[in-house]
Amino acid sequence: MSVLTLRTDKEFLKKLDSLSRVRGKTRSALVKEILEKALEQEGIFVEQATLAMKKGKKPDVKINWEAIDKELEKSSPFFESVEEAMGYSRKRIWRKK
C-alpha cells in the first residue's frame, strides 16, 4: 500500500482528531474514507458532464451558492493581498518535466 503525506495546520488536525474519535476510526482511515467519497462524487460529475457535452447539452449542475458564501465568510485569506500572493508564486522554482 502506498503512503500519502498531508501537511495541515493545527486547527484542521484538531477537527480531524475529534471526528476520528467520534467515528471510532484512525486519522488515516477517516481521511481515506472522505477522499474516496469525494473522488466518487467527482467521477460521477465528470461522467455526467461528459455525457451531456457529447449530446450537445449543458450538464445538470446544482450549486448551493448560499452554502459557499457562508463558508467563505468563515474563512480568512492565506495572503494579505494579491501582491503578496503573486510575490510568493514568483519565488517558486519551476522545473520542466
N, C-alpha and C positions, 0 to 999 in steps of 0.2 A: 504494500500500500504506500502511496506517495504522501509526502508531508507538505502542508501549506502553512506558511508563516504569515501572520497578520499583525500589523502594527496599529495600535489604537491608543486612545487616551484613557486615563484612569476612570473617568466617569462612565465611559462606554463599558469598560471592563466590570465596573460595579454592577451595572444593569444586567450584563451578561451573566455574571455570577449569581445574582439574585434570581433571574429567570431560570437558570440551570438548577438551582436548589429547589425551586417550586416544582419544576417538572421532573426532578429526580434524575437528571442527566448530567454528564460531564460537559464542560465547555465545548470540547471538540464535537461531541455528539449533537449538541444543540446547534452549533454553527453549521454543521453538515446538514442537519435537517432543514434549517432555514434556507440555506443555499440551494438545496435540492428543490425545495418548493419554488423558490424564485426562478431557478433555471427552467423548471417545468412550465411555469406561467409564461416566462419569456418565450419559450419554444412554441407554446400554443399561440401566443400573439403573432409570432413570426410566421407560423403556418397559415393563420387566418389572413394576415396581411398579404402574404404571397399569393394565396388563392384568390383573394379579392382583386389584386393587381392583374393576375392572369385573365380574370374575367372582365377587366377594364372598369372595375368599381373601386370605390374608396373602402378601406377596411372599417368595420364597425367597431369604433373605439369610444369607450365612455370614460371620461376623465372627471374625477371629483376635484374640481378646482378649489372648492372651499377647504377641503382637507389639506390640499397643497399649500394654500395661503396660511392656514393655521400652523403647519409645520415650519414654514418659512419665518413666521412671526416669532416662533420659539427659538429659532436658530440664530447664530451670530456668525458674521463673516470671518473667514480664516485670515484674510488680509484686510488691513485698514482702508486701502484704496486700490484702485485699478493700477495705478503707477507701481505700487508695492508688489502687486501680483505679477505685473509684467517684468519688473526687475528680477523677481525670483525666477520666473520662467527663462529669462535670458542667461541666468547663471548655470542652468542645467547643461550638462555635457551631452551633446547628441552625437551618436555614432551611426555610421552607415552599416546596414546589415548585409 
